[in-house]
Amino acid sequence: MRDNTFKISYSRINTFLFCPEKYRLIYIENKYIPLNAGISFGNSIHKTLDHFYKNSLNSCEALIDSLNLCWESSGYETPQEVYVNYLRANEILKDYWRTYGQYRAKNILTEKSFQTEIGEYPFIGIIDRIDENEDGTRELVDYKTHKEIWDQESVDNDLQLSLYCFACKKALGFIPEKIAIYFLSHNKKIYTARNDDKISRAIDLSLDTAKKINNNEFIPDTSKCGFCDFKKMCGYSAAKQTEENK
Ligand code: SF4
């Protein structure tokens, strides 16, 4: 029977596509991924930029002050790791300011939550940022804070951007003329585009995934265990079993 409280979000769809069992553990068993360095670092940077733009601040000093206010020290294993990552955050934000921040377009929305529908399901999410450029174009930006940078093909095929373009049109009433992922650790913004065909494929994938979730089709994908946050606690974990058999 369909769960009437079920909502589509990019995180839910992405989690199910990674491994249906991981979805079940998080969203049905209410198990939490322990806070780690990567998640904590990402939270600090997102909060810093949100604070900076929501308060209309406009200098590198104010950006670093925002970091000091928003920095989270939890999730790291040692004080040394906290310190190294705090310095890394400083460098990332100073690079950002030098390259983009001081020449930035008008920021019109930051950490904007939305609710709309995909098919019969509510669809929720948070868009990192929307800018208005000098030429009047609107630009949807998603921040990534991990150390790896994606190639153009991965950015072109990113499901989140496809779904957020759709949300922009349906919930916020406009189509962003520009779309980009900002890889902050590399100080590089990679632009992409979304046509109707790509957006409709993202919607079809989301609806198909929602159907599987509502049919309780939680078949574990043990090929992903080595990269999974639950590998030490999941009963299906191939990584855990290999460890135990040693
Ligand atoms: S440990 Fe493996 S089977 Fe378990 S949730 Fe993660 S990926 Fe899926």
Residues whose N, C-alpha, C, O or C-beta is under 5 A from the ligand:
A	BS01	SF4	C19 E21 K22 P220 D221 T222 K224 C225 C228 F230 K231 C234 Y236 S237
